[in-house]
Amino acid sequence: MNLTEQEIVRYSRHIILPEVGGRGQKRLKSASVLLAGLGASGSAAALYLAAAGVGHLTLWDPELLAPQDLEGAIAHTADRVGTPRARSAAVPLSRINPDAAVEPLDRDSDVIGAVPAHQVVLASAGNWHELLSASLSAGADLILYAAHGAVGAASACRRGQPCLACMGEERARSLSLFPEGSGAMAAAAGVIGVMAATEAIKIILGIGQPLFGRVLVYDGWSATFHSEEVERLPGCPVCGRF
């Protein structure tokens, strides 16, 4: 898939990077990414992936846009309150990147069934056990991310690497990957979404050190980051099958 002259100009700041180049930008254009969850973190991730030139973005969210979402979910505007979040988020993504195929799924769509058609899945909503199993089965890479208060975390899962099920849900929850409640400081949730988008871009390009087998935790209250390793659990009920 070649880049047009307009795209070469648009993505020139990517293309001059030795880690990306023209070949990497073509990979982004050819990539297909599924985003499950278009709240505060998911909005930030989606906007940056569209701006970066990802060619196909599929959006799913089980919720309708509510007034309180506008405090942090920057892909949405007040005139779209009451519409499905996925359909609402598709509007700015298509405007940011008119060349991208942006596909909002219905709220009751089978998001698990949509996984195999995508290279990377970003999930801040949905059943993480099912999304993880479906991603590993399909050979897709999964990025799980979440925020609560001013604390959040992100991790990546790939077949052959330890997964979050190896860590156990209780430990993962303690690291803010599956927080209780839904309140989050808008800017902190945005940090987590940008982290997730960065991981997706690295995975698509095959560069850097993605968060496979690691959890990266951000604490906005203390302005600190720390990374925790995930050890492979022999006989893990999820990744042990692949």
C-alpha positions in Angstrom: 0.0 0.0 0.0 1.6 3.2 -1.2 1.4 6.7 0.2 0.0 9.5 -1.8 1.9 12.8 -2.2 -0.5 14.4 0.3 0.1 11.7 2.8 3.9 12.0 2.4 3.6 15.7 3.3 1.1 15.0 6.1 3.2 12.4 7.8 6.6 13.9 7.1 7.4 14.3 10.8 6.9 10.5 11.2 8.7 9.6 8.0 11.9 11.5 8.9 12.2 9.4 12.1 14.6 6.5 11.5 12.3 4.2 13.6 9.4 4.9 11.3 10.3 6.0 7.8 8.2 5.6 4.7 7.9 1.9 5.2 6.6 2.3 8.8 4.1 4.8 7.7 2.8 2.4 5.0 2.4 -0.2 7.8 0.3 2.2 9.8 -1.8 2.9 6.7 -2.3 -0.9 6.2 -3.1 -1.6 9.9 -6.5 -2.5 11.3 -7.1 -1.6 15.0 -10.2 -2.4 17.1 -10.9 -0.1 20.0 -13.3 -1.4 22.7 -14.3 1.5 24.9 -14.5 5.2 23.9 -14.5 6.8 27.3 -11.8 9.2 28.5 -8.8 6.9 27.9 -10.3 5.3 24.8 -11.0 8.7 23.3 -7.4 9.9 23.6 -6.1 6.6 22.2 -8.5 6.7 19.2 -7.7 10.3 18.3 -4.0 9.8 18.3 -4.2 6.6 16.3 -6.3 8.4 13.7 -3.9 11.3 13.6 -0.9 8.9 13.3 -2.4 7.4 10.1 -3.8 4.0 11.1 -5.8 3.0 8.0 -8.7 1.1 9.6 -10.2 1.8 13.0 -13.2 -0.2 14.3 -15.0 1.3 17.3 -17.2 -0.4 19.9 -18.6 0.8 23.1 -21.7 -0.5 25.0 -22.7 2.9 26.4 -24.7 5.9 25.2 -22.9 9.2 25.5 -23.9 10.9 28.7 -23.3 14.5 29.9 -20.8 13.4 32.5 -18.7 11.8 29.7 -17.9 15.3 28.3 -15.6 16.0 31.3 -12.9 13.7 30.0 -13.9 11.9 26.9 -12.4 14.3 24.4 -13.7 12.6 21.2 -17.2 13.6 22.1 -19.2 16.9 22.1 -22.4 18.0 23.8 -24.5 17.9 20.6 -24.0 14.1 20.4 -25.2 13.3 24.0 -27.6 10.4 23.9 -26.0 8.8 20.8 -23.9 5.6 21.0 -20.3 6.4 22.0 -18.8 4.6 19.1 -20.9 6.5 16.6 -20.1 9.8 18.4 -16.3 9.1 18.4 -16.3 8.2 14.7 -17.2 11.8 13.8 -13.9 13.5 14.9 -11.8 10.5 13.8 -13.1 10.8 10.3 -12.4 14.5 10.3 -8.9 14.1 11.7 -8.1 11.5 9.0 -10.5 11.5 6.1 -8.5 8.8 4.4 -9.0 6.3 7.2 -11.8 3.7 7.2 -13.6 4.4 10.5 -16.2 1.8 11.4 -18.4 2.2 14.4 -20.1 -1.0 15.6 -23.5 -1.1 17.1 -23.6 -1.3 20.9 -25.0 -4.8 20.9 -22.5 -6.0 18.2 -20.4 -9.1 18.8 -17.1 -7.4 19.7 -15.5 -10.7 20.4 -16.4 -11.9 16.9 -14.8 -8.8 15.5 -11.4 -9.4 17.0 -9.9 -11.8 14.3 -10.2 -9.1 11.6 -7.7 -6.9 13.4 -4.0 -6.7 14.0 -4.2 -4.9 17.3 -7.1 -4.6 19.9 -7.2 -1.8 22.5 -9.6 -2.5 25.3 -10.7 -0.1 28.0 -14.2 -1.7 28.1 -15.7 -5.1 27.6 -15.0 -8.5 29.2 -11.2 -8.6 29.4 -11.1 -12.4 29.8 -13.1 -12.9 26.6 -11.1 -10.3 24.7 -7.8 -11.7 25.8 -8.8 -15.3 24.8 -10.1 -14.1 21.5 -7.0 -12.1 20.7 -4.6 -14.9 21.6 -6.7 -17.3 19.6 -6.7 -15.0 16.5 -3.0 -14.1 16.9 -3.9 -10.4 17.5 -2.1 -8.3 20.0 -4.2 -6.9 22.9 -3.6 -3.7 24.9 -5.5 -3.4 28.1 -5.7 -0.1 29.8 -7.7 1.8 32.5 -7.7 4.7 34.8 -9.3 5.6 38.1 -8.8 8.8 40.0 -5.4 10.0 38.8 -3.9 6.5 38.6 -4.0 4.2 35.7 -2.1 1.4 33.9 -1.6 -0.3 30.6 -0.3 -3.7 29.5 0.1 -5.6 26.3 -0.6 -9.3 25.6 0.7 -11.5 22.8 0.6 -15.2 22.1 3.7 -16.8 23.6 4.1 -14.1 26.3 2.8 -14.1 29.9 -0.7 -12.6 30.0 -2.6 -10.8 32.7 -4.5 -13.9 33.6 -1.0 -15.2 34.7 -0.9 -12.4 37.2 -4.4 -12.9 38.5 -7.3 -10.4 38.5 -6.8 -9.4 42.1 -3.2 -8.3 41.5 -4.1 -6.7 38.2 -6.9 -4.8 39.9 -4.5 -3.5 42.5 -2.4 -2.0 39.8 -5.5 -0.1 38.5 -6.0 -2.2 35.4 -9.5 -3.2 36.4 -10.5 -0.4 38.8 -13.6 -0.3 40.9 -15.8 2.6 39.9 -15.6 4.8 36.8 -14.4 8.1 38.2 -11.1 9.4 36.7 -9.3 12.7 36.4 -9.7 13.7 32.8 -6.1 14.5 32.1 -4.7 11.5 33.9 -7.1 9.2 31.9 -5.7 10.9 28.8 -2.2 10.0 29.8 -3.2 6.3 29.9 -5.0 6.5 26.5 -1.9 8.1 25.0 0.2 5.3 26.5 -2.0 2.7 24.9 -1.9 4.4 21.5 1.9 4.6 21.7 2.0 0.8 22.4 -0.3 0.1 19.4 2.0 2.2 17.1 5.1 0.4 18.4 3.5 -3.0 17.9 2.4 -2.2 14.3 5.8 -0.8 13.4 7.7 -3.6 15.2 9.9 -1.1 17.1 10.9 -0.4 20.7 10.0 -2.6 23.6 6.2 -3.0 23.9 4.6 -3.9 27.2 4.3 -7.6 26.6 4.6 -9.3 29.9 4.7 -6.0 31.8 2.3 -3.5 33.4 3.2 0.2 33.2 1.5 2.1 36.1 1.1 5.9 36.2 0.3 7.7 39.4 -0.8 11.3 38.6 -1.0 12.2 42.3 2.7 11.6 42.8 3.8 12.2 39.2 5.5 8.8 39.0 5.7 5.8 36.7 6.7 2.3 37.5 6.7 -1.0 35.6 5.9 -4.4 37.0 6.8 -7.7 35.3 4.2 -10.4 34.7 5.6 -13.9 35.3 4.3 -16.8 33.2 1.9 -19.1 35.1 2.4 -22.7 34.2 -0.9 -24.0 33.0 -2.5 -20.6 32.8 -6.2 -21.1 31.8 -5.9 -18.4 29.1 -2.5 -18.1 27.5 -1.6 -21.7 28.5 -3.9 -22.9 25.7 -1.9 -21.2 22.9 
